[in-house]
Amino acid sequence: MSRKRIDLLLENVTIEAVAAEGKALTHVDGMVVFVDFAVPGDIVDIQVYKKKKNYMEGFIKRIVKPSEKRLEPFCEHFGVCGGCRWQPLPYTMQLEAKRQQVEDQLVRIGHLEVPEIRPTLPSEKTQYYRNKLEFSASSKRWVLAGEDPDSIPDADKMGLGFHVGKFFDKVLDIKQCHLQPEPSNAIRLFIKQFCIENGYEFYNIRENHGFFRNMFVRTTEKGDVMLIVCFGQNDKKRINALLEAVGGRFPEITSLYYVVNEKLNDSITDLSPVLFKGEEAVYEEMEGLRFKIGPKSFYQTNSRQAYRLYSVAREFAAMEGSEVVYDLYSGTGTIAQFVSRKAAKVIGIEYVPEAIEDAKHNAAANGINNCEFFAGDMKDVLNESFIKKHGTPDVIILDPPRAGIHPDVARVILKAAPRRMVYVSCNPASQARDLAILCQDYTITAVQPVDMFPHTMHVENVVALERKA
C-alpha cells in the first residue's frame, strides 16, 4: 500500500491493547499510536505514516519481540488481503475486543444507560464459516512486494480475488481463501484458468471494460452450491462455453446463473440473473424451517451463527403467543418465521422485492400462515395508515442495514409504542445513534454481542428494549 512517507520511526514500543477498526494501540510521549496487525504485548518498531494533533498511525517495521499471545497467521494472504486482520490475535481476545467495541459505542460514545453487556457469543467455526463470497476479476492484479511489474508475464497480470483496502481498482489474486468451504476455491481457480487459456479479457475496473467481471459463490450447510458469474459483455457464445465447462467440471453446483452487467458498478440488485442450469435456489434449514435463497436473496453469511443470533432475538422478544410482531428489514423472512410459532401474527417489511417473494414462498413451504410480507422502502411503507390496517405491534424486531434506520421510521416506531423492541445491528455505531432516539420512551434491558465474522473486527449486536412505564 503506497503512503506519503513520514520520516518517523518509533523503536522498541510495546503494544498495549486492541483498538477500533481492527487496529491495536500504544502510547508514545503521551500520544496515542494506532498500529495495523499488532497484538498486545508485541515489542515493535513502528513506521509512522500519519501524524495528527492527537494521534499517529503506523505499521510494524520490525517485530523486536513477539507477544506471547501472538499466533501465526493461517492464511498466506494475511497482511495484504483486507480481510481476517485479527488472525494473530487469540480468539478469546477477539471476542472480548468485540464486546468492548459494543460498550464503547453504546456507553462511552453514545452515553446510553445499559445493563452489563454480555460476553460475545463465539462462532462455532472460526474458518470456513461463510456461505457466500464475491470474487472480483481484474486485468491488472495487485503487485506483491518484491515483484517486478515489468517482468510479470501477461497471463499472470490477471487477478481473481478480493479488493485491496482503500483501492477500488486493485484486486489481490487469491490462491486459497479460508472463509468458505470447498468447492469455493476450486471453482474460482478453475474459472480463472479457463478464462486465461481461452483469451477471455478480465475486467479493467478503472477503465470499465472487459468480459469476465466477477463471480459469487453460495454454499449451504447440506452441501448445495450456487454459482453466479457476471460478465461485462453479452457474448452468448463465450458465456455458454465457460458455463458449460464449469458445470461439467463441478456437477455439485446445484444452481448455475449468469448476469450481464454493463453498468459502472458491480451490484446486481437491479439486474436479472439468468438461470443457466440447475435449480432456481438453494436452501438452508433452521429448527425444521426451510429457507429458499435465490441469487439476490439476503441470508446471514454465517449460517450456524445465524441460528444463535435469531435465538437471542427470540429470547429478547419474550413473546407469549398473543402478540402482533413487526419484523422490519425482514430479508427473506428468516426472523419472522423463526419467531412466528410464539406470535399471533407477524408482519415483515423489506426493501428488496425478490426477498419478499422468497419470504412468501418460505412461509407457504413451511406451513406458516400467520406471517404477511410487504415490499418497499421502510420510511414509505411503515406509516400510521399501514399500522392502522395491519394492527398495532406489541413487539418490533429491527434488523436494518449498516446505516441504521431513517429518522422517519424511528418516529413512526415511537408513535406505534410497542411494549417491547429487539434491535439487531451489524454496526454498533449507527445502532447507538438510533437507540438514543428510541430511548426517549424505552429502556435498554439487555445487550448481547454475537460474533458472525471471526478474525475480523465486525460484530453483530442484539439489544432488548422495554417501553417506559
Secondary structure, 3 states (H helix, E strand, C coil): CCCCCCCCEEEEEECCEECHHHEEEEEECCEEEEEECCCCCCEEEEEEEEECCCEEEEEEEEEEECCCCCCCCCCCCCCCCCCCCCCCCCHHHHHHHHHHHHHHHHHHHCCCCCCCCCCCECCCCCCCCCCEEEEEEECCCCCCCCCCHHHCCHHHCCEEEEECCCCCCCEEECCCCCCCCCCHHHHHHHHHHHHHHCCCCECECCCCECCEEEEEEEECCCCCEEEEEEECCCCHHHHHHHHHHHHHHCCCCCEEEEEECCCCCCCCCCCCCEEEEECCCEEEEECCEEEEECCCCCCCCCHHHHHHHHHHHHHHHCCCCCCEEEEECCCCCHHHHHHHHHCCEEEEEECCHHHHHHHHHHHHHCCCCCEEEEECCHHHHCCHHHHHHHCCCCEEEECCCCCCCCHHHHHHHHHHCCCEEEEEECCHHHHHHHHHHHCCCEEEEEEEEECCCCCCCCCEEEEEEEECC
